Amino acid sequence: MSEQNSSFEVNFDGLVGPTHNYAGLSYGNVASLNNADAISNPKEAALQGLIKMKAMHDMGLKQGVFAPHARPDVSALRRLGFTGNDTQVLNKAAKESPILLRTCYSASAMWTANAATVSPSQDTTDGKVHFTSANLNNKFHRSLEPSTTSNLLKAMFNDDETFEHHTHLPDQPFFGDEGAANHTRLCDEHGAKGLEVFVYGASSLNQQIVGPSKFPARQTLEASEAIARLHKIPNEQRIFIQQNPEVIDQGVFHNDVIAVGNANVLFCHEQAFLNQAQALTQIRQAYTGEKLHIVEVPTHAVSVQDAVKSYLFNSQLVSLPDGSMMLVAPEECIKNQKVADYIESMLSANNPINAVKFFDLRQSMQNGGGPACLRLRVALTQTELSKVNQATLMSEEKFNTLSQWVEKHYRDKLSDHDLADPQLLVETRAALDDLTDILNLGSVYEFQK
Ligand SMILES: N=C(N)NCCC[C@H](NC(=O)CCC(=O)O)C(=O)O
């Protein structure tokens, strides 16, 4: 096999952190608002994620692990004027602003589809794999993530010849960037040159571009264009498509809630993109390969509301070693009769998707994160894969070690008043100290320096 053809797409799933909680922080994300103040089970959340990672590994897919971020973010609370030692800072925040405390406890870094945008070496003129951490500046609790994300990416992809890491875009809504959730790579196979499809919700400069009117558009065209430049993607391999503002206003806050691409297949709802017919024609014309399949789901089969409730399009779409293509869907898709019926009809129809597997990811789903949100896709050649920090790759042993780590360090219940407990801070730091050893990350967290 030539170098180019032995390419893999590795999924790096976010390990759910020990402070996973439902804080109702994401206006525009229906699940987040509906489940605000629900009691969370961090242990169950992390184990649900690990079970999916292990299942993917057992199917012969390359799988990696992204460590959680250090929460509570005490330095963020200090920056907001809460003073004293860690315990005092937490107690003052708990008294004065429980919502700010919850914000600095958020485990939102688990959704690594928002960690960064990744361009594989087949698409970049310098032949390196490019990463740009996402500034996630539309939501305060997510805007806390980029600097740690960059530290983690550098500890996971730690080879300057092979990987290029870019600082997140300026922290200003002008360059709102939510990472790979708004980016899809289409190609005949992972080792071939791909078409990089950047999907944006609004423009900061072009007043002719009309964005959503009810919920925020988190990705701007200007941010996507900046990333394409930083990643040195040739003009003919990049395309910018506007997401349909009407679906953003129905709760589709990232493109990966209404569309997913894998290799030469784009699986999307018929209302995913603005002027969809023209958008799909643009994609077909720009496609760099031979055979692009677009599986477009009609509204009469699955409504936008059903798509948002079931997260059908937040399924992962993966190419298995035997060449078949599998939809990795949340169990919510089975519970929605319209969606379940559609999946059944799709599997027997004439298209490359010929299998489906369902996972219980309810802890994440209740905050608006499905299978695809929980992973960052990195297409790598065999050589590039050998340059990745091997301790972050999934294996039978790694799964057992991480499961034991979760059992040892995680609580199985977190409610609002638990967040004021200074013992929780002690527990999470002890957990992360262990984890940086397990994943061989070095001292990536501020509290470890
Ligand atoms: N679709 C993708 N790729 N990612 C899903 C991210 C969900 C996340 N939810 C939250 O951040 C909720 C946190 C809370 O309310 O506690 C968000 O809205 O950014």
The ligand as an ORCA input file, in Angstrom:
! r2SCAN-3c Opt
* xyz 0 1
  N     -22.919     20.128     18.222
  C     -21.711     20.065     18.681
  N     -20.674     19.859     17.926
  N     -21.468     20.264     19.995
  C     -22.522     20.313     20.988
  C     -22.130     21.300     22.045
  C     -23.184     21.411     23.143
  C     -22.836     22.512     24.095
  N     -23.697     22.453     25.236
  C     -23.435     23.188     26.302
  O     -22.445     23.887     26.364
  C     -24.430     23.079     27.436
  C     -23.770     23.413     28.764
  C     -24.796     23.614     29.846
  O     -25.858     24.213     29.583
  O     -24.551     23.161     31.026
  C     -22.951     23.889     23.397
  O     -24.059     24.439     23.385
  O     -21.925     24.353     22.906
*
